[in-house]
Amino acid sequence: MSLTTPDSNLYLAWKKFIETGEISENINPEITDAWKRCVAAGVDPLAGRSQFILDNAKMREVLEDHQELIDLARPFMNNLYKFVAGSGFIVLLCDEHGYIMATIGDPDVNGDTNELNFQTGALWTEEEIGNNGVGTSLVMRRPFQVTGFEHFCRKHHKWTCSGSPIFNENREMIGILEMSGPVEKTHLHTLGMVVAAAEAIEHQMQIHRQNRELIMLNKRMYNILNSVSDGVIIIDSFGKITHTNPALERMLDRRLELRGKAIENLVENTLVIRDMLVSGKGFKDVELTIRNGTTLSCLASGEVLRDEQGHITGASIFIDTIKNVHNLVNRFSGAQATFQFEDIVGESEQLMEAIRIGTRAAVSDSNVLLQGDSGTGKEVFAQAIHNRSSRANHPFVAINCGAIPRELLDSELFGYVEGAFTGAKKGGRPGKFEMASGGTLFLDEIADLPLAKQVALLRVLQERKIMRIGGDRVIPVDVRIICATNKNLLEMVKKGHFRQDLYYRLNVISITLPSLKNRRQDINLLLNYFLQKYSKRMGMPAPVIEPQVLHYLETYSWPGNVRELQNVVERILNISGGNKLTMNHLPPELIPQPAYAPPEPDIEVPTLEEERKRIKEIQAQQETEEIISLLAACGGNVSEVARRIGVSRNTLYRKMRQYNIME
């Protein structure tokens, strides 16, 4: 419905307020409140044209700050104007302070547009031109319509103004959308149209913001995928590859066009991946094999991707090579070499010769056999060789062949798969050969390796491949072997206690480390080195040594070699508290006792029967120790122990009763 005649009652109420300041009844209190604000602001009711206009520089700044709003609002302003085109209406977009930023509308309405000043940069607040669709909406912070005589300023009485604030996602006002036109064209739905347009602008801004956030998120995800060290494969719900990252290409050592191909074209044994796409349950740390001309063993974890309805749309799979995983584990578990040749203390000719050969051995990849008494520093030499070699940045893994029970050696060296035996860890476990791949495997006390295990070691050294216990997959390994022993391996070969073929495999480069008693000139150097080292660690000054003490240390035989000297220095420092070292601080075993020759006992030659009895006792003791060790390793599982020994359960129970072994 159009209002074609002025509301005379409203006009009289306006005139009364202007002349007397009195408020008439039946007038919208929100309008009269606005009139009061205008009076308080000193607005001239006979004026109404905006006199405050931003200069060009300030206007450019306002437009730049609101460019996104202007661009998004303009299409809605055009659509709004289409409904009133040709009827004298003007659509305005103002900023949150009331400055006009954009207008769309008829060029002139009965010549009155210039009278009200609709130009860009004009200020349309209540304080400037009285209450209006822009200024009053700014004050009320909600949509508002001012029509005809409701305006405080007379020049606006010919106009109807409908304004609606525009808010951002934080409910902060960022602008005003307003439509002004001839008062006789006022319609009940004018304000509703403006409100709908303002809400549409807000919605469009929200979409625009979400799109911008999605673009930023995609860029971040892309950067993350490109920067992570793990290989990443993204597949769709059908198992087809949609994305890969550069790390995967480096892992494969070539660039492959994988997009659109089924995951089976790249990965073997994909059952766990297919199960994930069906069940929606991810997996962690599962061994997979990638085909890349050759096979590449990897550790993989996967997670499903879902849409907003929770439907599975695909999955992401993170992959790292087993070699990289082992390197990381070795680094944090201490499987790294720390000693260099420069850390070896001594100047004797024998030691310098050993260092010379070790330095030459480091540039080779041949196997090394270190021989020497206990405590001569064989592992120090092994680490120094590793650190001087091309494998220095890869693992150094040490294993003492004499310290591991015979039945556990295979799993320690070669690893096992899940379910290989009772007590096997879920997911299996890699052996020392896998852990050392790319680096050095140090086999200490190699002479104590049982003959049956020597065969398995020889096969690995020949083929450079292993197979985990219980597994059927051949795993290539690239390791440099350094062995150490304090026994005469060649003599053991002659006696049949060590395989001759393995001996020659290991003894490519032989280095003999001298005993400390054979390089006495180094004792003083080592003594001072250890004194400085442990004094610093204990926070005390290095003590002075009495000449007699030094004499005893230099003439002692040192059966425990450098390790024994190191132990003695630490012990006497703890006892002396950093004071002068005297004879009283030396361990008793270092001080020679008076010569005493006890009478030699009569030597009795045992009879054949006594010797047989002694041998049986030794065998029984060894068998007892083996059963006890296996029971501990198998968690008390008698059946498993019987299987490993190769006897029946009844036989094992009989032996346990015989040797008084409790379950």
C-alpha positions in Angstrom: 0.0 0.0 0.0 1.3 3.5 -1.0 0.9 6.6 1.2 0.1 9.4 -1.2 -0.9 12.1 1.3 1.1 13.6 4.1 0.3 12.6 7.6 -1.0 15.9 9.0 -1.0 14.7 12.6 2.7 13.7 12.4 3.5 17.0 10.8 1.8 18.9 13.6 3.6 16.8 16.2 7.0 17.5 14.5 6.2 21.3 14.3 5.2 21.3 17.9 8.4 19.6 19.0 10.6 21.9 16.9 8.8 25.1 18.3 8.2 24.1 21.9 10.2 20.9 22.5 7.0 19.1 23.7 6.2 15.5 22.7 2.8 14.7 21.3 1.0 11.6 22.1 0.7 8.6 19.7 4.1 9.2 18.2 6.6 6.3 17.9 8.8 6.8 21.0 11.9 5.6 19.0 11.3 8.5 16.6 10.9 11.1 19.5 14.0 9.6 21.1 15.8 10.3 17.9 14.5 13.9 17.8 15.8 14.4 21.3 19.3 13.1 20.3 19.3 15.6 17.3 18.4 18.5 19.7 21.2 17.4 22.1 23.6 17.3 19.1 22.6 20.8 18.0 21.3 19.7 14.6 19.5 22.5 12.7 16.0 21.2 11.8 15.9 23.5 8.8 19.1 22.1 7.4 19.7 18.4 6.6 22.4 18.5 3.9 25.6 16.8 4.8 28.4 19.4 5.1 31.2 17.0 6.2 32.8 15.2 3.3 36.0 13.2 3.5 39.0 14.4 1.5 40.3 12.2 -1.3 43.1 10.7 0.7 40.9 9.7 3.6 38.2 8.4 1.2 40.7 6.2 -0.6 41.7 4.8 2.8 38.1 4.0 3.7 37.5 2.4 0.3 40.6 0.2 0.6 39.7 -0.9 4.1 36.2 -1.9 2.9 37.0 -3.2 -0.6 35.9 -6.7 0.2 32.5 -5.5 1.6 32.0 -3.2 -1.4 32.7 -5.9 -3.9 30.5 -8.4 -2.2 27.6 -5.9 -1.6 27.5 -4.4 -5.1 25.6 -7.3 -6.8 23.0 -7.3 -4.0 22.7 -3.5 -4.3 22.0 -3.9 -8.1 19.4 -6.6 -7.5 17.7 -4.4 -4.8 17.6 -1.4 -7.2 16.0 -3.5 -9.9 12.8 -3.6 -7.8 12.6 0.2 -7.6 14.4 1.4 -10.8 12.8 4.5 -12.3 10.9 5.4 -9.2 13.5 7.8 -7.8 15.1 5.5 -5.2 18.8 5.4 -4.4 20.6 2.5 -2.7 23.5 3.5 -0.4 26.3 1.5 1.2 28.0 3.3 4.1 30.8 2.3 6.4 30.4 1.7 10.2 30.9 5.5 10.8 28.2 6.6 8.4 30.3 7.7 5.4 28.8 6.9 2.0 31.1 4.4 0.1 28.8 3.5 -2.9 25.5 4.5 -4.4 23.2 3.0 -7.1 20.1 4.8 -8.3 18.3 7.4 -10.4 20.5 10.4 -11.2 18.0 12.9 -9.8 14.7 12.9 -7.9 12.8 16.1 -8.7 16.2 17.8 -8.3 16.4 17.0 -4.7 19.4 14.6 -4.6 21.9 17.5 -4.6 20.0 19.1 -1.8 20.6 16.1 0.4 24.2 15.3 -0.8 24.4 11.6 -1.8 28.0 11.9 -3.0 30.7 9.5 -1.9 32.4 10.5 1.3 29.4 12.4 2.7 28.6 11.8 6.3 25.0 10.6 7.1 25.0 10.3 10.9 22.2 11.7 13.1 24.6 14.4 14.4 25.2 15.6 10.9 21.8 15.5 9.1 19.3 14.4 11.8 17.7 11.0 12.1 17.6 8.9 8.9 17.9 5.3 7.7 21.7 5.4 8.0 22.3 7.4 11.2 19.5 5.9 13.2 20.4 2.3 12.3 23.9 3.1 13.4 22.6 4.2 16.8 20.0 1.4 17.2 22.3 -1.3 15.8 19.3 -2.8 14.0 17.1 -2.2 10.9 15.1 1.0 11.0 12.8 3.0 8.7 12.3 6.8 8.9 9.5 8.2 6.7 8.4 11.8 5.8 7.7 13.9 8.9 9.5 11.4 11.1 12.7 13.0 10.0 14.0 15.7 12.3 15.3 17.9 9.4 12.7 19.4 7.1 14.7 18.8 3.9 14.2 15.0 4.5 10.4 15.3 4.8 10.1 14.4 1.1 12.0 11.2 1.7 11.6 7.7 3.1 14.7 6.0 4.3 15.1 2.3 5.2 18.5 1.1 6.7 20.0 -2.1 8.0 23.3 -2.7 9.6 25.8 -5.3 8.2 27.7 -7.4 10.8 30.8 -9.6 10.4 31.2 -13.0 12.0 32.1 -11.4 15.4 28.9 -9.3 15.4 30.9 -6.2 14.7 29.1 -3.6 12.6 31.1 -3.0 9.4 28.6 -1.1 7.3 25.0 0.1 6.6 22.9 -0.8 3.6 20.2 1.9 3.0 17.6 2.7 0.4 16.1 6.3 0.1 13.3 7.4 -2.1 10.3 9.7 -2.5 8.0 9.6 0.5 4.9 9.0 -1.7 6.6 5.7 -2.9 6.9 4.4 0.6 5.9 0.7 0.9 5.5 -1.6 3.9 7.9 -4.1 2.4 10.7 -1.6 1.6 12.5 -2.2 4.9 12.1 -6.0 4.6 13.8 -5.9 1.2 16.8 -3.9 2.6 17.0 -6.3 5.6 17.0 -9.3 3.3 19.7 -7.8 1.1 21.9 -7.0 4.2 21.5 -10.5 5.5 22.4 -11.9 2.1 25.6 -9.8 2.1 26.5 -11.1 5.6 26.0 -14.7 4.4 28.1 -14.0 1.3 30.8 -12.6 3.5 30.7 -15.7 5.6 31.0 -17.9 2.5 33.8 -15.8 1.2 35.6 -16.0 4.6 35.1 -19.8 4.7 36.4 -20.1 1.2 39.4 -18.0 2.1 40.1 -20.2 5.2 39.7 -23.3 3.0 42.2 -21.9 0.6 44.6 -21.1 3.4 44.1 -24.5 4.9 44.7 -26.2 1.6 47.9 -24.2 1.2 49.0 -25.1 4.7 48.2 -28.8 4.2 50.1 -28.7 0.9 53.1 -27.1 2.6 52.9 -29.7 5.4 52.7 -32.6 2.9 55.7 -31.2 1.0 57.8 -30.6 4.1 57.2 -33.8 6.1 60.0 -36.4 6.0 57.5 -39.3 5.7 56.1 -40.3 2.4 52.4 -39.6 2.1 49.8 -41.3 -0.1 46.2 -40.1 -0.2 43.7 -42.5 -1.7 39.9 -42.2 -2.4 37.3 -44.6 -1.0 37.9 -47.0 -4.0 41.6 -47.3 -3.1 42.8 -45.1 -6.0 45.7 -42.8 -5.4 44.8 -39.1 -5.5 47.9 -37.4 -4.1 51.5 -38.1 -3.1 54.2 -35.9 -1.7 57.8 -35.2 -2.7 59.2 -37.3 0.2 57.5 -40.4 -1.3 59.2 -39.6 -4.7 62.6 -39.4 -2.9 61.9 -42.6 -1.2 61.1 -44.3 -4.5 64.2 -42.6 -6.0 62.3 -41.5 -9.0 59.2 -39.6 -10.0 56.2 -41.8 -10.9 52.8 -40.8 -12.2 50.7 -42.5 -9.6 47.5 -40.4 -9.6 44.5 -42.4 -10.6 46.2 -45.8 -10.1 45.1 -48.4 -7.6 47.1 -48.7 -4.4 48.0 -52.3 -5.4 50.1 -50.9 -8.2 52.5 -49.5 -5.6 52.0 -51.5 -2.4 52.1 -55.2 -1.8 49.9 -56.9 0.8 47.3 -54.1 0.8 44.8 -56.1 2.9 45.2 -53.8 5.9 44.5 -50.8 3.7 41.4 -52.3 2.2 40.2 -53.4 5.6 40.6 -49.8 6.8 38.5 -48.4 3.9 35.7 -50.9 4.9 35.9 -50.8 8.7 36.8 -47.2 9.1 39.5 -48.1 11.6 43.0 -46.9 11.0 46.2 -48.8 11.6 49.6 -47.9 13.0 53.2 -49.1 12.5 52.4 -51.9 10.0 55.1 -53.2 7.8 54.3 -52.9 4.1 56.4 -53.5 1.0 56.5 -51.0 -1.8 57.4 -52.1 -5.3 59.9 -49.8 -7.0 61.6 -52.0 -9.5 63.0 -53.7 -6.3 61.1 -54.1 -3.0 61.3 -51.5 -0.3 60.4 -52.4 3.3 58.4 -49.7 5.0 56.6 -48.9 8.2 53.1 -47.4 7.5 50.3 -45.9 9.5 46.9 -45.0 8.0 43.8 -43.0 8.9 40.4 -42.7 7.2 39.1 -39.5 5.8 35.4 -38.6 6.3 33.1 -36.0 5.0 30.8 -33.8 7.2 28.2 -36.7 7.3 30.8 -39.1 8.6 31.0 -41.1 5.3 34.4 -42.5 4.4 35.8 -40.6 1.5 39.3 -42.1 1.4 42.4 -42.4 3.6 45.8 -40.9 4.2 48.8 -43.3 4.5 52.1 -42.2 6.1 55.1 -44.2 5.1 58.7 -44.3 6.2 61.4 -46.8 5.2 62.3 -49.5 7.8 65.9 -48.2 7.4 65.0 -44.7 8.4 62.9 -46.0 11.3 65.8 -48.1 12.5 68.2 -45.2 12.2 65.9 -43.1 14.4 65.5 -45.8 17.0 69.2 -46.4 17.0 69.9 -42.7 17.5 67.6 -42.4 20.5 68.5 -45.8 22.0 72.2 -45.0 22.0 73.2 -47.3 19.1 75.7 -44.7 17.8 79.5 -44.8 17.9 81.0 -42.0 20.0 84.8 -42.8 20.0 87.3 -41.5 17.4 90.9 -42.6 16.8 91.8 -39.3 18.5 90.3 -40.5 21.7 92.7 -43.5 22.0 95.4 -42.6 24.5 98.9 -44.0 24.0 102.2 -43.6 22.1 103.6 -47.2 22.1 104.8 -48.6 18.9 102.3 -51.6 19.0 99.3 -49.3 19.7 100.3 -46.9 16.9 100.6 -49.8 14.5 97.1 -51.0 15.5 95.7 -47.4 14.9 97.5 -47.3 11.5 95.8 -50.5 10.4 92.5 -49.4 11.8 92.6 -46.1 9.9 93.3 -48.0 6.7 90.5 -50.4 7.5 88.0 -47.5 7.9 88.3 -46.6 4.2 87.5 -50.1 3.2 84.2 -52.0 3.6 85.8 -55.3 4.4 85.1 -57.3 7.6 87.5 -56.6 10.5 88.6 -59.0 13.2 89.9 -57.3 16.4 91.9 -59.6 18.7 93.2 -58.8 22.2 92.8 -59.5 25.8 89.8 -58.3 27.7 89.9 -54.6 28.6 92.3 -53.6 25.7 89.6 -51.4 24.1 88.3 -53.5 21.2 84.9 -51.8 21.1 86.6 -48.4 21.2 88.6 -49.4 18.1 85.4 -50.7 16.5 83.6 -47.4 17.0 86.7 -45.4 15.8 86.8 -47.5 12.6 83.0 -46.9 12.1 83.3 -43.1 12.7 86.2 -42.8 10.2 84.3 -44.8 7.5 81.7 -43.8 5.0 79.0 -45.3 7.2 79.7 -42.9 10.1 76.2 -41.3 9.8 74.5 -44.6 10.0 73.9 -47.0 13.0 76.6 -48.7 15.0 74.9 -51.7 16.7 76.8 -53.9 19.1 75.9 -57.3 20.4 77.8 -59.6 22.8 77.5 -63.1 21.4 78.5 -64.6 24.7 76.0 -62.8 26.8 72.8 -63.9 25.0 71.4 -67.4 25.6 71.9 -69.8 22.7 68.1 -70.1 22.1 67.6 -66.4 21.8 70.5 -65.6 19.5 68.5 -66.2 16.3 65.8 -63.7 17.3 68.4 -61.2 18.4 70.3 -61.3 15.2 67.6 -61.8 12.6 64.4 -60.7 14.4 61.0 -62.5 14.2 57.5 -62.0 12.9 54.3 -61.8 15.0 53.3 -65.2 16.2 56.6 -66.8 15.5 56.7 -68.3 19.0 55.0 -68.1 22.4 55.8 -64.7 23.8 56.6 -63.0 20.5 55.7 -59.3 20.5 52.7 -58.1 18.5 53.9 -56.8 15.1 57.2 -58.8 15.4 60.6 -57.3 16.0 63.6 -56.5 13.8 66.9 -58.1 14.6 70.3 -56.5 15.0 71.1 -57.0 11.3 68.1 -54.9 10.3 68.8 -52.3 12.9 72.4 -51.9 11.7 71.5 -51.8 8.0 73.5 -49.1 6.3 75.9 -49.0 9.2 78.2 -51.3 11.2 77.3 -54.4 13.3 79.9 -55.1 16.0 79.9 -58.8 17.1 81.8 -58.9 20.4 83.0 -62.2 21.9 82.5 -63.9 18.5 84.3 -67.0 19.7 81.4 -67.7 22.0 79.0 -68.1 19.1 77.6 -71.7 19.1 78.5 -73.8 16.0 74.9 -74.0 14.9 74.6 -70.2 14.9 77.9 -69.9 13.0 76.2 -71.5 10.0 73.4 -69.0 10.0 75.8 -66.1 10.3 78.0 -67.4 7.5 74.9 -67.6 5.2 74.0 -64.0 5.9 77.5 -62.8 5.3 77.5 -64.6 1.9 74.0 -63.6 0.7 73.6 -60.2 2.5 70.0 -61.2 3.1 68.1 -62.3 6.2 64.7 -63.9 6.9 63.0 -63.2 10.2 62.1 -66.2 12.4 58.7 -67.4 11.4 58.7 -65.2 8.3 58.8 -66.0 4.6 60.1 -62.6 3.3 63.7 -62.2 2.4 65.1 -58.8 3.6 68.2 -57.4 2.1 70.7 -56.0 4.6 73.7 -53.8 4.0 76.1 -54.0 7.0 79.8 -53.8 7.7 80.9 -56.5 10.2 83.5 -55.9 12.8 84.2 -58.8 15.2 86.1 -59.0 18.4 87.5 -61.8 20.6 89.9 -62.4 23.4 90.5 -66.0 22.3 92.8 -67.5 19.6 90.3 -68.2 16.9 92.7 -70.0 14.7 93.4 -72.5 17.5 89.7 -72.9 17.9 89.4 -73.7 14.2 92.0 -76.4 14.5 90.1 -77.9 17.5 86.8 -77.8 15.6 85.2 -75.3 17.9 84.9 -72.6 15.2 84.1 -72.9 11.6 87.0 -72.5 9.3 84.9 -70.9 6.5 83.4 -68.4 8.9 86.9 -67.6 10.3 88.2 -66.6 6.8 85.0 -64.6 6.1 85.5 -62.6 9.3 89.3 -62.3 9.3 89.8 -60.1 6.2 91.5 -57.3 8.1 93.1 -58.5 11.4 94.1 -56.0 14.1 95.8 -57.2 17.3 95.5 -54.8 20.3 98.4 -54.9 22.7 97.9 -55.7 26.4 98.7 -52.9 28.8 101.7 -54.8 30.2 103.2 -54.8 26.7 103.0 -51.0 26.4 104.1 -49.8 29.9 105.2 -46.4 28.5 101.5 -45.6 28.0 100.5 -46.3 31.7 101.5 -42.8 32.8 99.6 -41.2 29.9 96.5 -43.2 30.7 96.8 -42.6 34.4 96.9 -38.8 33.9 94.0 -39.0 31.4 91.7 -40.9 33.7 92.7 -38.7 36.7 91.7 -35.6 34.8 88.5 -37.2 33.5 87.2 -38.5 36.8 88.4 -35.5 38.9 86.4 -33.2 36.6 83.4 -35.4 36.8 83.6 -35.5 40.7 84.2 -31.8 40.9 87.6 -32.0 42.6 91.2 -31.0 41.6 93.4 -33.8 40.1 95.5 -35.1 43.1 99.3 -35.3 43.3 100.7 -38.9 43.1 103.5 -40.1 45.3 106.5 -41.5 43.3 106.2 -44.9 45.0 102.5 -45.1 43.9 103.4 -44.3 40.3 106.2 -47.0 40.5 103.7 -49.7 41.6 101.2 -48.7 38.9 103.8 -48.9 36.2 105.2 -52.2 37.3 101.9 -53.9 38.0 100.9 -56.6 35.4 97.4 -55.2 34.7 95.6 -58.5 33.8 92.5 -56.4 33.2 94.3 -54.0 31.0 93.0 -50.5 30.3 89.6 -51.3 31.9 91.3 -52.3 35.1 93.4 -49.2 35.2 90.3 -47.1 34.6 88.6 -48.8 37.5 91.5 -48.4 39.8 91.8 -44.6 39.1 88.1 -44.1 39.8 88.3 -46.1 43.0 91.3 -44.4 44.5 89.8 -40.9 43.7 86.7 -41.8 45.6 88.8 -43.0 48.6 91.3 -40.1 48.6 88.7 -37.4 48.2 91.1 -35.5 45.9 94.0 -35.5 48.4 97.5 -36.7 47.6 97.5 -40.3 46.4 99.6 -42.5 48.7 100.2 -46.3 49.0 97.3 -46.5 51.5 94.9 -45.6 48.6 96.0 -48.5 46.4 93.8 -51.6 46.2 95.5 -54.6 48.0 95.8 -56.6 44.8 98.2 -54.0 43.3 100.7 -54.2 46.2 103.1 -57.2 45.8 103.1 -59.7 48.7 106.2 -61.3 50.2 107.5 -64.2 48.3 106.1 -67.4 49.6 106.5 -70.8 47.9 103.9 -73.2 49.4 104.8 -76.9 49.3 103.6 -78.5 46.2 100.8 -81.0 46.9 101.0 -84.6 45.7 99.3 -84.8 42.4 96.9 -87.6 42.2 95.9 -88.9 38.7 92.2 -89.5 38.6 91.0 -93.0 37.6 89.0 -93.5 34.4 85.8 -94.0 36.5 86.4 -90.8 38.4 86.9 -88.8 35.1 83.7 -90.2 33.6 81.8 -89.2 36.8 83.3 -85.7 36.6 82.3 -85.3 33.0 78.7 -86.4 33.8 78.5 -83.9 36.6 79.6 -81.1 34.2 77.1 -82.2 31.6 74.3 -82.4 34.2 75.2 -78.9 35.4 75.1 -77.5 31.9 71.8 -79.2 31.1 70.3 -77.8 34.4 71.4 -74.3 33.5 70.0 -74.6 29.9 66.6 -75.8 31.2 66.4 -73.0 33.8 67.3 -70.4 31.2 64.7 -71.7 28.7 62.0 -71.8 31.3 62.7 -68.2 32.1 62.8 -67.2 28.4 59.5 -69.1 27.7 57.7 -67.8 30.7 57.5 -71.3 32.3 55.9 -72.9 29.2 57.2 -76.5 29.5 55.9 -77.5 26.1 57.8 -74.7 24.4 61.0 -75.6 26.3 60.6 -79.3 25.4 60.2 -78.3 21.7 63.3 -76.2 21.7 65.4 -78.8 23.4 64.0 -81.5 21.1 62.6 -83.9 23.8 59.1 -84.9 24.9 57.3 -83.3 27.7 57.6 -86.4 29.9 61.4 -86.5 29.3 61.6 -82.9 30.3 59.6 -83.4 33.4 61.8 -86.4 34.4 64.9 -84.3 33.9 63.4 -81.4 36.0 62.7 -83.9 38.8 66.2 -85.3 38.5 67.8 -81.9 38.7 65.4 -80.7 41.4 64.0 -77.9 39.1 60.7 -76.4 40.2 58.2 -75.1 37.6 
